[in-house]
């Protein structure tokens, strides 16, 4: 069984990129249906990074973003976290609530509910696509959402998954919604047993 993320081979990373690609495509379709807008996706860039590198990729520890966290249950256990910037919140709130030029630090209860629901739909679509690809049953918790500095948001997976090291799967993807580029980043952290199961289902026996 894999012991940490650094044990992943180049072939395994390629398989994870394909998972990211399929999951992001499914999430893009779900977004398009919910928003009633044309949603295109860019090819995800999947990296194995330590927590500090993730924070740096997102703009540093003081960068304020929206984090939507979902715990994974069933055949796969772990966590998936969506890291979303102002542009995503603006598209959602403009579509559903008619609000313009909203910053994530100014969200009210209705704003939170709308964005959390979109996160719920994206996570569900993402995990359903992975489940269909692998034949695994993946359940998810009710999403938890927060707006905070990147350093504070990353403290959650750092504490919860410290026993498997300081590496995570960082999926740098994004959407183009009616011509507007939307940055979207995903942290996928299956525990090591689950990661080994994923690899075997994808035909990568040694990781």
N, C-alpha and C positions, 0 to 999 in steps of 0.2 A: 504493500500500500504506500502511496505517496506520503511523505512526511512533511513537506512544505512546498510552497509554490515555486521555489527555486529548482525543484526536481523536474519541473515540466520540460519536456523536450520541445524542439522546434516544431515537430509534427503535432504535439499536443496544443501548442500555442496556435497553430493554424486551425485546429479543430475548434478552439475557443473563439477564434475570429469568426468562424462560420456560424457558431452559435450566436455571437453578437450580431452578425449580419441578419440572420433569420429573425432573431428577437426584435431587433430595431425595425425591420420591415413590417413585422406584425404590429408593433406599437404605432408606426406611422399610419398604417391603415386604420387602426382604431381612432387615432387622433383625427384623421380626415373625416371619418363618419361622425364623430362627436361635434367637431367644429363646423362641419359643412364647408370645408375649405380644401383646396388642393394641397396635399402634404407630400413632399418628396424627401427622401433621406439620402445622406451621404454614406459612403462605405466606412464602417467603423474602424478605428485604429485601436487594437487591443494590446495592452502592455501589462507586464507584471512589474508593479512599482511598489516601493515602500511608502509608508504613510506620508513621510515628509515630501517625497516627490509628487504625490497626489496633491498635497496642499499647494506646492509650488506650481503645478500644472493649472490649478484653479485660480491662481492669482495671489497666493500668499495667505498666511493665517488670519489676516484682518479683513479679507474680502468677504462681504456679506452676501450670502446666497440662500436659496430655498433648498432644504434637504427633505426628501420623502423616503422614509425607511420602511421596508417590508421584510419581515422574517419569513424564511422558507421552512416548510414542514413537509412531511410525507417521505417519499423516497430520497429526496434531497433536502438537507438541512443547511441553514446558513442565513445569509442576509443579502438583499439587493437594495442599493441606495441610489436614488436619482438626485443629481446635483444640478439645479436649474437656476439660470440667471434671470435678470429682470425681463428680458425679451420674451421668455416663455410665459411668465405671469401676465405680461401685457396682452399677449394674444388671447389667452384664456379669458381674462377679465373684460377685454373689449368685446369678445364674442358673446359671452353669457350675461354680463352685467352692464355692458355699455360704458365701461370706464376707460378713460384714456390717460396715458402718461402716469401710470401708477408705479411706484417704486416698492420693492419687496419689504422695505422697512416700514411702509405705511399701510400694510394690509389690515383689513378688519375681519370680523368673524365670517361674513359672507364670502369675502375674498378667499380666506383660508379654505372654506368648504368647497368652493369651485375648483381651486387648484388641487386640493387633496383628492377630489373625485377624479380629476384627470390623471393624477398619479396612480390612483387605484386601477383605472382602466388600462393605462400603459403597462403597469406591472403585471396585471392579469394577462394581457395579450402577449407580453414578453415571455412569461413563464409557460403559457399555453403552447407557444411555438416551440419552446425547448422540450416540453413534454411530448409533443407530437413527433419531434425529431428523434427522441431517445426512447420513447415508450415508457417513460417514467411518470409517476404521479407526483406532481408538485403542488402543494397547497400553500397558501399565503395568509399571513396575519392581516388584520386591519391596518392600513398604512398609518404611520405616525409622521407628522409634518412639523418642521420648525424653520424659522428664519433666524439665522445666527451667523457669526463669523466662521469661516472655514475651519479654523483651528479647533473651535468648540464642537462643531458638527463631527469632525473626524475623531474626537475623543471617544465617541460611542463605539465604533468598531475596534478602535485600539484597545479599549478595556475588555470588550466582549470576546474578542478573538486573539488575545495576546498569546494564548498557548500554542497557536499555529504559526507564530512568527510575525514579522512586520510587513509581509508582502500581501498585496491584493491584486485582483484583476481590475484594471482600469480601462473602461471602454469609452473612448472619446468619439462620440458620434454627434449627430445634429440633424435638424430638419430645416427644410425651406417651406414655409407656409405662406402661400400667396405671394411668393417672391421675397419674403422676409426671412433672413437667415436666423435660425434659433439654435443657440448653443445648448447642448445637452450632454451630460457626462454621467456615466453609470459606474458604480462600484459593485462588483459581484464577488461575494465571499462565501462560497460553499465551504463547509468544513472539509477536512482532508479525506475522510471516509467518503463523503458525497462526491468530492472531486475525482477520486479513484473510480467510483461507480460511473460517473459521467464519461470518463476516459474509456472505460471498458465498453460502455454502450456505443461509443463512437468508434470502436475498433482500435483504440490506442492502449494496448495492454500494459505497457511499461511507463506510461505518462510521458 
